[in-house]
């Protein structure tokens, strides 16, 4: 897999190949970059497989609004997402004190990943379809995207969870 920074200006498409299965793929054209599997009875965790590593995004508690990220097969998380109170945004806390911000526009179905300086790293657009589909565009080069490719899936998972909660209400 190439570094995500090499896809600047390109559209990556996250799709659900089979309607009834909770399996997803992140593709660039015909090239599969990641394989994603939503696990658990309530779909509270995601398993991510790439050529450079495997990760798990999971909800530690039903009482908390955030998610934790760990290497597949490990116990301790190395990063976490903390939702801002009373807002649709949140912060990703990475190792070494690095932080990224997720901002969303619920009405347009768009999300943005920003670094600490406020520079947009990626944009995400939900597409309406019977199967799940999201267009991801890498806007700026970032070493964090290259070392933590699971960031793209975390934002998609947050969007998916919000969509499912809205449909249940």
N, C-alpha and C positions, 0 to 999 in steps of 0.2 A: 504494500500500500504506500502510495506517495504521501508526503506531508500534506495536510489540509491547506496550508498556505499556498500550495501550488495550484489550487483551484480558484484563485482570486478571480472574481467576475463571472465565474461559471455557476450554473444551477445544478445543485445536487438534489436528487429526488428521493424522498423517503416514502415508500409505498408499502401497502399490505397486499402481497401477491394473491393470497386466497382469502376470500371474504369471511369465512367462518373460523379461520385459524388466527391465533394471536401471535403470528410471526410476521416480521417486517424486514425490509431491506433498505439500506441507503446505497443508492446507485449514482454513478456518473456515466450517463449513456448506458452502455452494456456492461460496464465494469462495476462489480459489487464491491463496495468499500466496507460495509458492516452488515452483520446479520443480527437482528434484534428479536428477542423472545420475551413476551410479557408473561410472567410467571405468578403463581399464587392464586388462591381461590378468588380473591377480590382484585387481582391484578395490581398488587401493591409493590411489585418488584420487576425489574427489567434486567435481563442477561444480554450482554453485548459481546459479540465475537468479532475480532479483527485479526489481521495477520500480525499485528504488533502486540496484542494482548487481549485479555478478557476481563470484563468488569461487571459489577452488579450495582445497580441503583435500587435502593430499597427504602421503605418507610419504616423508621425505627419504632414508631408508636402511632396508634390511631389518634392519639390526643395531640400530636404535634403536626404542624403544617409543612414541615421540611422533609428533605430526603438526605440520605447518606450514600456515599460512594465508596466501594472497596474493591480490591482485586478479587476475582472469582476464586472461591475456596478459602478466603481469609476471613478472619473474625472482625478485625478492627477497621473502621473506615479511615480513609486518608483525606477525604474532602466532604463538605456538606453544603446543602442549599438551605438557606433560611429565608422564609417568606416574610416580607415586610407586613406589619400589622395594618389592617384595614386598607391595603393597597393590593394591586395585582402585580407588583414587582417584587424582587427579592435579590439576595446576594449569595454568590457562590464563594465559599471560603476554601481556598486551595492550600496545599502545603507551602511552607516558607512564608506564610502571612499574606500571600497574594489573594486579591479579591476581584471578582467580576460581578457586574450588575446585569440582571435580566429585567427588561422593561417590556410591557405588553400594551397593546391597544385591543381591548376585548371586542370592540365594535367592528374593527376591520379584520380581526383574526390574525394579527401580526405580532411578532416578537422580535426583540433585538438583544444581542449580547454586546455589552460595552465593557471596556477595560476601566481601570481606575481614573484615567485621564478623560473619560467620557467618549472615547473614540469607538465608533460602531465596528465591531469585528465581524458579526454575521447578522443577517436578517432572515426571518422565518415567516412564510406565508402559508396558512392553511388553505387547502382547496376543498371545496364541497364535492363529495363523491360518495358512492356506496361503500367504497373501500377507503381506508385512511390514506391521505396523501398530503405531504407537506413539501414545499419548495424551499430549499435552504441555499442562501447565496453568501459566499465568503466575500466580505467587503474589504478587509485589510489584513495584511500579514501579521501573524502573531505566533510567537514561540509557544505560548500557552495552548493554542489550538493544535499545534503539532505534537506536543507532549501529552495533551489530554483530549484526544479525539472524542471521548465519551461526553464532552460538553454539549455537542450537538444533540445527542440522544436525550440528555437530561432535559433540555428545553422542550424537545418534542414530547417527552413523557409528561412534563408539567402541563403542556397544552392539552394532551390527551386526557389527563385526569380532570382538568377543568371542564372539558367538553362532556365527559361522562357524568360529572356531578350536575352540570346544567341540565342534561337530558333526564336525570333521575328526579329533579325537582319539579 
